[in-house]
């Protein structure tokens, strides 16, 4: 698989970083108690660190918020995925448990305070592009029609949107029938190290089984 950054997005966000890994022969099922405990522990940590009013000023959260603003997205209306999750925690709304793959992705997203996506790789093209939307639309997991103009999106060679850093696309939904996954880390902070990505990889393998590639970085500067 190859993932590219289109020229327009690179011009708008010359310092933006993305990373991705492929997972094969995984088993999707309900999350075990160990994973739920990890998530609950991270929720407690975040509740001690932030309030609703201080969250938006966090330097990590601000990386994705500023990126959204630079491409023309209002981050107060379309919040980066990890910020939306953390806000739910701070409002005592909790995070719904979906399955082990989605729950690990959510756990890592709130742990690193960085937007991430987990996608059913079997429905994806071999070449994907991260870019800025124009007239594209897609259906979210909740069934809403999402208009993509001036929003960061992940799309296939047919210009179909398969993901984004603010809401997931129904097209690449992860369910119990999935055996191949793509994990994409959007707009990650420059201080993340190789050990952090190794931890992400190990977390998926620990709870999903299977095999994995190493993480690939865009731009290739790590």
KEPA-621190 format. One line per 10 residues: for each residue y, z, x of N, C-alpha, C. Coordinates in Angstrom, 3 decimals. Example, Ala and Ser with C-alpha at 12.3 -4.5 7.8 and 13.67 -1.06 7.14 Angstrom:
<pts>
-5.690/7.800/13.190/-4.500/7.800/12.300/-3.300/7.800/13.200 | -2.250/7.080/12.850/-1.060/7.140/13.670/0.030/7.870/12.900
</pts>
This chain:
<pts>
-1.195/0.000/0.837/0.000/0.000/0.000/1.248/0.000/0.874 | 2.284/-0.647/0.357/3.574/-0.674/1.054/4.678/-0.288/0.080 | 5.589/0.560/0.524/6.757/0.916/-0.279/8.001/0.552/0.510 | 8.923/-0.123/-0.170/10.150/-0.584/0.483/11.369/0.062/-0.171 | 12.458/0.110/0.554/13.744/0.526/0.002/14.605/-0.721/-0.105 | 15.142/-0.980/-1.299/15.922/-2.210/-1.403/17.279/-2.066/-0.712 | 17.859/-3.206/-0.388/19.064/-3.237/0.448/20.248/-2.541/-0.225 | 20.345/-2.679/-1.540/21.471/-2.062/-2.244/21.396/-0.542/-2.166 | 20.209/0.019/-2.384/20.048/1.468/-2.289/20.293/1.942/-0.857 | 19.807/1.184/0.110/20.016/1.574/1.506/21.499/1.559/1.860
22.250/0.637/1.282/23.688/0.589/1.533/24.384/1.801/0.905 | 23.966/2.164/-0.312/24.574/3.312/-1.001/24.166/4.637/-0.378 | 22.915/4.714/0.076/22.366/5.962/0.616/21.728/5.707/1.982 | 22.536/5.442/2.990/21.979/5.062/4.296/21.152/6.161/4.967 | 21.351/7.415/4.567/20.628/8.528/5.205/19.495/9.068/4.339 | 19.257/8.443/3.193/18.222/8.934/2.284/16.835/8.778/2.905 | 16.004/9.776/2.674/14.650/9.791/3.224/13.626/9.838/2.098 | 12.533/9.097/2.290/11.432/9.084/1.335/10.134/9.186/2.127 | 9.102/9.720/1.491/7.794/9.809/2.140/6.710/9.640/1.083 | 5.579/9.068/1.485/4.505/8.858/0.516/3.134/8.915/1.174
2.145/9.308/0.351/0.758/9.372/0.815/-0.163/8.935/-0.311 | -1.338/8.421/0.066/-2.335/7.976/-0.909/-3.518/8.939/-0.902 | -4.041/9.227/-2.083/-5.201/10.102/-2.234/-6.287/9.361/-3.014 | -7.507/9.423/-2.520/-8.610/8.678/-3.125/-9.775/9.613/-3.455 | -10.572/9.200/-4.443/-11.760/9.939/-4.872/-11.435/11.373/-5.286 | -10.298/11.535/-5.945/-9.891/12.862/-6.394/-10.519/13.174/-7.753 | -10.553/14.462/-8.091/-11.058/14.910/-9.386/-9.935/15.609/-10.132 | -9.575/15.058/-11.288/-8.488/15.618/-12.085/-9.084/16.513/-13.171 | -8.609/17.738/-13.219/-9.098/18.711/-14.199/-8.032/19.783/-14.405 | -8.330/20.763/-15.223/-7.392/21.862/-15.435/-7.193/22.633/-14.139
-6.012/23.184/-13.962/-5.713/23.914/-12.731/-6.484/25.226/-12.666 | -7.055/25.541/-11.503/-7.782/26.802/-11.341/-6.820/27.977/-11.200 | -7.313/29.194/-11.339/-6.454/30.380/-11.233/-5.688/30.465/-9.915 | -6.291/29.997/-8.823/-5.609/30.076/-7.519/-4.320/29.261/-7.507 | -4.369/28.085/-8.131/-3.172/27.237/-8.179/-2.127/27.849/-9.109 | -2.553/28.359/-10.219/-1.620/28.995/-11.147/-0.942/30.191/-10.487 | -1.693/30.939/-9.684/-1.123/32.080/-8.959/-0.063/31.624/-7.961 | -0.320/30.511/-7.273/0.671/29.970/-6.336/1.974/29.633/-7.064 | 1.833/28.993/-8.204/3.012/28.599/-8.975/3.766/29.833/-9.469 | 3.031/30.816/-9.956/3.682/32.035/-10.456/4.412/32.766/-9.329
3.823/32.779/-8.154/4.476/33.417/-7.006/5.759/32.686/-6.642 | 5.720/31.356/-6.667/6.921/30.577/-6.335/7.994/30.770/-7.404 | 7.592/30.891/-8.649/8.545/31.157/-9.728/9.269/32.482/-9.487 | 8.520/33.503/-9.057/9.129/34.810/-8.781/10.131/34.705/-7.632 | 9.766/33.947/-6.600/10.657/33.774/-5.451/11.956/33.098/-5.872 | 11.845/32.044/-6.648/13.036/31.308/-7.093/13.921/32.174/-7.990 | 13.310/32.988/-8.809/14.083/33.865/-9.699/14.875/34.907/-8.920 | 14.371/35.260/-7.735/15.088/36.203/-6.881/16.202/35.520/-6.090 | 16.020/34.237/-5.802/16.985/33.511/-4.975/18.171/32.975/-5.760 | 17.931/32.576/-7.023/18.946/31.818/-7.747/19.205/32.355/-9.147
20.372/31.986/-9.650/20.684/32.051/-11.071/21.032/30.636/-11.500 | 21.183/30.412/-12.783/21.579/29.086/-13.267/22.890/28.643/-12.621 | 23.817/29.570/-12.465/25.137/29.205/-11.936/25.114/28.918/-10.440 | 24.185/29.499/-9.698/24.153/29.274/-8.244/23.224/28.133/-7.840 | 22.345/27.720/-8.728/21.341/26.721/-8.356/21.965/25.408/-7.902 | 22.959/24.923/-8.629/23.553/23.611/-8.333/24.303/23.592/-7.012 | 24.605/24.770/-6.451/25.306/24.819/-5.167/24.353/24.970/-3.986 | 23.059/25.088/-4.271/22.076/25.189/-3.193/22.092/23.916/-2.352 | 22.074/24.058/-1.025/22.215/22.884/-0.151/21.050/21.908/-0.274 | 19.868/22.395/-0.632/18.726/21.485/-0.791/18.852/20.724/-2.110
19.095/21.446/-3.188/19.281/20.812/-4.487/20.417/19.791/-4.419 | 21.443/20.126/-3.656/22.620/19.261/-3.575/22.340/17.910/-2.927 | 21.304/17.817/-2.117/20.961/16.529/-1.506/20.645/15.499/-2.584 | 19.796/15.879/-3.535/19.455/14.928/-4.600/20.598/14.767/-5.593 | 21.341/15.837/-5.864/22.478/15.720/-6.785/23.531/14.750/-6.237 | 23.839/14.875/-4.958/24.833/13.984/-4.354/24.330/12.549/-4.297 | 23.042/12.372/-4.050/22.467/11.023/-4.046/22.577/10.387/-5.430 | 22.300/11.179/-6.460/22.428/10.666/-7.820/23.863/10.209/-8.082 | 24.824/11.042/-7.683/26.230/10.699/-7.918/26.615/9.409/-7.204 | 26.116/9.214/-5.994/26.489/8.041/-5.213/25.963/6.738/-5.813
24.855/6.806/-6.550/24.350/5.579/-7.185/24.884/5.415/-8.605 | 25.624/6.424/-9.091/26.238/6.302/-10.408/25.586/7.110/-11.509 | 24.699/8.045/-11.162/24.029/8.892/-12.146/24.717/10.247/-12.222 | 24.961/10.722/-13.424/25.511/12.063/-13.626/24.358/13.068/-13.542 | 24.290/13.893/-12.480/23.151/14.811/-12.328/23.151/15.967/-13.318 | 24.244/16.130/-14.055/24.262/17.143/-15.112/23.596/16.618/-16.382 | 23.548/15.288/-16.515/22.905/14.669/-17.683/21.477/14.255/-17.366 | 21.293/13.639/-16.211/19.964/13.261/-15.734/19.682/14.065/-14.475 | 19.069/15.216/-14.645/18.892/16.125/-13.513/17.735/15.684/-12.628 | 17.876/15.839/-11.304/16.722/15.649/-10.428/15.552/16.490/-10.931
14.347/15.962/-10.814/13.183/16.587/-11.443/12.979/18.037/-11.021 | 13.152/18.315/-9.721/12.909/19.681/-9.268/13.953/20.641/-9.806 | 15.191/20.178/-9.951/16.233/21.036/-10.512/15.932/21.355/-11.973 | 15.462/20.364/-12.719/15.112/20.593/-14.120/13.993/21.624/-14.238 | 13.003/21.534/-13.351/11.906/22.503/-13.366/12.400/23.908/-13.035 | 13.229/24.009/-11.999/13.713/25.328/-11.588/14.618/25.932/-12.650 | 15.411/25.111/-13.304/16.250/25.614/-14.397/15.382/26.204/-15.514 | 14.273/25.565/-15.809/13.360/26.114/-16.818/12.871/27.497/-16.402 | 12.561/27.630/-15.123/12.093/28.927/-14.625/13.180/29.988/-14.780 | 14.396/29.642/-14.383/15.501/30.602/-14.432/15.896/30.948/-15.866
15.566/30.069/-16.797/15.838/30.322/-18.212/14.641/30.951/-18.924 | 13.631/31.342/-18.132/12.411/31.968/-18.664/11.661/31.080/-19.662 | 11.762/29.762/-19.456/11.038/28.824/-20.311/9.673/28.465/-19.718 | 9.501/28.748/-18.427/8.229/28.448/-17.786/8.032/26.966/-17.516 | 6.936/26.655/-16.850/6.554/25.275/-16.554/5.208/25.013/-17.225 | 5.094/23.973/-18.022/3.803/23.695/-18.670/2.751/23.282/-17.642 | 1.543/23.765/-17.827/0.436/23.361/-16.963/-0.233/22.139/-17.584 | -0.350/21.056/-16.795/-0.854/19.778/-17.299/-2.271/19.514/-16.775 | -2.383/19.364/-15.488/-3.668/19.236/-14.794/-3.415/19.553/-13.328 | -4.481/19.613/-12.536/-4.317/20.071/-11.155/-3.401/19.168/-10.328
-3.439/17.865/-10.557/-2.590/16.954/-9.777/-1.116/17.136/-10.122 | -0.803/17.122/-11.405/0.585/17.283/-11.837/1.100/18.669/-11.460 | 0.249/19.671/-11.612/0.678/21.039/-11.318/0.929/21.256/-9.829 | 0.111/20.637/-8.966/0.376/20.727/-7.526/1.690/20.044/-7.194 | 1.903/18.877/-7.782/3.164/18.164/-7.544/4.351/19.017/-7.964 | 4.264/19.651/-9.129/5.351/20.518/-9.583/5.538/21.718/-8.661 | 4.419/22.286/-8.227/4.490/23.419/-7.299/5.210/23.039/-6.010 | 4.824/21.920/-5.421/5.445/21.488/-4.164/6.913/21.119/-4.373 | 7.215/20.536/-5.522/8.586/20.141/-5.824/9.506/21.355/-5.902 | 9.050/22.424/-6.572/9.904/23.615/-6.661/9.897/24.401/-5.351
8.794/24.354/-4.625/8.728/25.065/-3.346/9.721/24.486/-2.341 | 9.769/23.152/-2.269/10.665/22.481/-1.323/11.988/22.076/-1.965 | 12.135/22.338/-3.266/13.364/22.060/-4.013/13.794/20.594/-3.849 | 12.798/19.725/-3.911/12.960/18.290/-3.656/12.214/17.503/-4.729 | 12.793/16.428/-5.268/12.083/15.666/-6.309/10.863/14.941/-5.753 | 9.768/15.026/-6.505/8.517/14.384/-6.100/7.868/13.759/-7.315 | 7.046/12.753/-7.074/6.304/12.119/-8.161/4.846/11.956/-7.786 | 3.977/12.111/-8.764/2.553/11.858/-8.554/2.132/10.789/-9.558 | 1.523/9.704/-9.067/1.302/8.515/-9.881/-0.143/8.034/-9.812 | -0.604/7.459/-10.903/-1.926/6.845/-10.978/-1.898/5.550/-10.176
-2.492/5.573/-9.009/-2.374/4.425/-8.110/-3.129/3.204/-8.618 | -4.113/3.398/-9.460/-4.914/2.261/-9.920/-4.114/1.277/-10.772 | -2.966/1.714/-11.315/-2.145/0.799/-12.133/-0.946/0.278/-11.351 | -0.855/0.607/-10.072/0.294/0.206/-9.267/-0.017/-1.034/-8.444 | 1.018/-1.782/-8.099/0.883/-2.913/-7.189/0.712/-2.415/-5.761 | 0.315/-3.333/-4.890/0.203/-2.989/-3.472/1.566/-2.865/-2.807 | 2.595/-3.452/-3.433/3.954/-3.355/-2.900/4.863/-2.798/-3.987 | 5.539/-1.697/-3.684/6.486/-1.073/-4.603/7.849/-0.992/-3.934 | 8.886/-0.921/-4.749/10.255/-0.872/-4.218/11.012/0.292/-4.837 | 11.685/1.067/-3.988/12.611/2.095/-4.456/13.991/1.469/-4.453
14.642/1.482/-5.600/15.942/0.838/-5.688/16.820/1.477/-6.738 | 17.885/0.777/-7.088/18.824/1.235/-8.114/18.650/0.349/-9.331 | 18.460/0.979/-10.484/18.229/0.235/-11.704/19.432/-0.572/-12.156 | 19.134/-1.624/-12.889/20.178/-2.463/-13.509/19.951/-2.466/-15.024 | 19.224/-3.440/-15.519/18.989/-3.509/-16.967/17.580/-3.061/-17.354 | 16.806/-2.545/-16.396/15.434/-2.138/-16.700/15.400/-0.945/-17.664 | 14.317/-0.855/-18.406/14.026/0.326/-19.222/12.562/0.694/-19.004 | 12.216/1.929/-19.313/10.809/2.324/-19.298/10.587/3.446/-20.299 | 9.320/3.670/-20.631/8.945/4.731/-21.559/8.535/5.954/-20.745 | 9.147/7.089/-21.032/8.816/8.326/-20.326/7.535/8.929/-20.894
7.036/9.979/-20.252/5.826/10.641/-20.739/6.011/11.214/-22.142 | 7.243/11.549/-22.481/7.513/12.109/-23.806/7.724/11.024/-24.864 | 7.720/9.748/-24.438/7.898/8.652/-25.376/9.331/8.157/-25.504 | 10.260/8.762/-24.756/11.662/8.316/-24.813/11.841/7.010/-24.043 | 12.750/6.176/-24.514/13.129/4.971/-23.782/14.216/5.357/-22.784 | 13.969/5.120/-21.516/14.911/5.466/-20.458/15.604/4.205/-19.962 | 16.918/4.214/-19.990/17.704/3.098/-19.464/18.034/3.382/-17.998 | 17.804/2.410/-17.146/17.793/2.653/-15.709/19.074/2.269/-14.965 | 20.061/1.782/-15.653/21.265/1.329/-14.960/21.856/2.463/-14.122 | 22.085/2.169/-12.840/22.668/3.120/-11.887/21.824/4.377/-11.697
20.511/4.190/-11.747/19.593/5.305/-11.494/18.570/4.889/-10.443 | 18.136/5.843/-9.630/17.112/5.564/-8.625/15.768/5.412/-9.323 | 15.064/4.324/-9.032/13.785/4.053/-9.686/12.775/3.523/-8.672 | 11.518/3.635/-9.055/10.404/3.030/-8.323/9.833/1.943/-9.208 | 9.773/0.701/-8.694/9.303/-0.387/-9.550/8.293/-1.267/-8.820 | 7.509/-2.005/-9.627/6.500/-2.890/-9.058/7.057/-4.302/-8.887 | 6.177/-5.220/-8.517/6.633/-6.581/-8.216/7.031/-7.361/-9.472 | 6.649/-6.844/-10.640/7.048/-7.471/-11.904/8.305/-6.826/-12.474 | 8.957/-6.004/-11.659/10.195/-5.332/-12.061/9.959/-4.262/-13.135 | 8.721/-3.794/-13.261/8.400/-2.716/-14.190/8.609/-1.370/-13.490
9.232/-0.434/-14.173/9.505/0.871/-13.588/8.266/1.752/-13.725 | 7.812/2.289/-12.607/6.607/3.127/-12.604/6.910/4.572/-12.236 | 8.158/4.871/-11.862/8.508/6.244/-11.525/9.979/6.378/-11.207 | 10.410/7.621/-11.068/11.790/7.921/-10.707/11.855/9.375/-10.251 | 12.952/9.777/-9.611/13.086/11.179/-9.209/13.641/12.086/-10.303 | 13.773/11.574/-11.536/14.299/12.435/-12.603/13.382/12.517/-13.820 | 12.543/11.519/-14.055/11.592/11.581/-15.165/10.448/10.615/-14.861 | 9.247/10.953/-15.333/8.076/10.131/-15.045/7.915/9.010/-16.069 | 7.298/7.925/-15.605/7.015/6.784/-16.461/5.612/6.902/-17.044 | 5.492/6.560/-18.324/4.192/6.592/-18.982/3.207/5.643/-18.309
3.709/4.566/-17.729/2.836/3.548/-17.142/1.924/4.110/-16.050 | 2.435/5.056/-15.271/1.658/5.578/-14.136/1.189/7.011/-14.381 | 1.013/7.370/-15.645/0.596/8.729/-16.020/-0.720/9.122/-15.350 | -0.782/10.356/-14.892/-1.992/10.891/-14.259/-2.781/11.678/-15.297 | -4.034/11.246/-15.543/-4.898/11.968/-16.475/-6.275/12.140/-15.842 | -7.214/12.666/-16.617/-8.531/13.023/-16.073/-9.337/11.818/-15.597 | -8.924/10.609/-15.982/-9.654/9.408/-15.568/-9.194/8.881/-14.209 | -8.123/9.435/-13.671/-7.590/8.948/-12.393/-8.473/9.405/-11.228 | -8.691/8.511/-10.295/-9.397/8.861/-9.059/-8.572/8.522/-7.816 | -7.469/7.778/-8.005/-6.596/7.396/-6.887/-5.160/7.744/-7.256
-4.464/8.397/-6.330/-3.113/8.866/-6.594/-2.153/8.451/-5.492 | -0.907/8.263/-5.896/0.198/8.076/-4.957/1.127/9.274/-5.105 | 1.419/9.936/-3.998/2.399/11.029/-3.991/3.645/10.544/-3.270 | 4.784/10.626/-3.965/6.046/10.154/-3.402/7.057/11.296/-3.365 | 7.608/11.531/-2.186/8.643/12.555/-2.004/9.976/11.835/-1.895 | 10.861/12.095/-2.849/12.164/11.435/-2.886/13.222/12.314/-2.209 | 14.095/11.690/-1.448/15.348/12.341/-1.018/15.107/13.689/-0.346 | 14.159/13.710/0.599/13.829/14.992/1.215/14.827/15.369/2.305 | 15.024/16.679/2.505/16.024/17.149/3.466/15.580/16.909/4.909 | 16.522/16.693/5.812/16.178/16.324/7.192/15.468/17.422/7.974
15.509/18.653/7.480/14.876/19.739/8.236/13.395/19.923/7.890 | 12.858/19.136/6.942/11.417/19.197/6.724/10.704/18.668/7.966 | 9.600/19.308/8.308/8.860/18.960/9.517/7.495/18.384/9.158 | 6.825/17.871/10.163/5.488/17.324/9.953/4.558/18.372/9.336 | 4.732/19.631/9.733/3.881/20.701/9.183/4.057/20.837/7.676 | 5.271/20.568/7.180/5.505/20.643/5.739/4.719/19.562/4.999 | 4.704/18.366/5.568/3.956/17.290/4.925/2.450/17.506/5.065 | 2.027/18.121/6.154/0.623/18.482/6.288/0.224/19.506/5.233 | 1.135/20.421/4.934/0.871/21.413/3.889/0.739/20.730/2.526 | 1.611/19.758/2.255/1.518/19.019/0.997/0.156/18.329/0.888
-0.225/17.636/1.936/-1.499/16.928/1.948/-2.663/17.900/1.741 | -2.646/19.019/2.466/-3.727/20.001/2.351/-3.784/20.609/0.952 | -2.630/20.790/0.324/-2.605/21.357/-1.025/-3.316/20.440/-2.018 | -3.031/19.141/-1.940/-3.706/18.203/-2.826/-5.205/18.165/-2.553 | -5.583/18.082/-1.291/-7.002/18.004/-0.953/-7.752/19.267/-1.354 | -7.105/20.401/-1.208/-7.742/21.682/-1.531/-8.082/21.773/-3.013 | -7.199/21.278/-3.866/-7.403/21.434/-5.302/-7.942/20.188/-5.995 | -7.879/19.025/-5.325/-8.347/17.786/-5.950/-9.570/17.198/-5.272 | -9.871/17.631/-4.032/-10.942/17.001/-3.284/-10.539/15.605/-2.840 | -11.515/14.816/-2.434/-11.244/13.444/-2.035/-10.749/13.314/-0.613
-10.099/12.193/-0.340/-9.565/11.902/0.988/-8.111/11.481/0.856 | -7.408/11.487/1.989/-5.983/11.158/1.948/-5.552/10.437/3.204 | -4.529/9.611/3.035/-3.843/9.035/4.188/-2.878/10.079/4.729 | -2.313/9.827/5.886/-1.182/10.631/6.310/0.052/10.185/5.541 | 1.128/10.960/5.636/2.373/10.560/4.974/3.057/9.459/5.775 | 3.591/8.504/5.056/4.394/7.434/5.630/5.847/7.750/5.320 | 6.737/7.458/6.269/8.135/7.848/6.115/9.050/6.639/6.034 | 10.033/6.729/5.154/11.059/5.694/5.018/12.429/6.340/5.143 | 13.289/5.882/6.021/12.957/4.906/7.067/12.012/5.507/8.094 | 11.395/4.672/8.902/10.388/5.127/9.852/11.047/5.720/11.071
11.475/6.967/10.928/12.248/7.594/12.008/11.716/8.950/12.418 | 10.669/9.453/11.699/10.152/10.770/12.037/9.330/10.719/13.319
</pts>
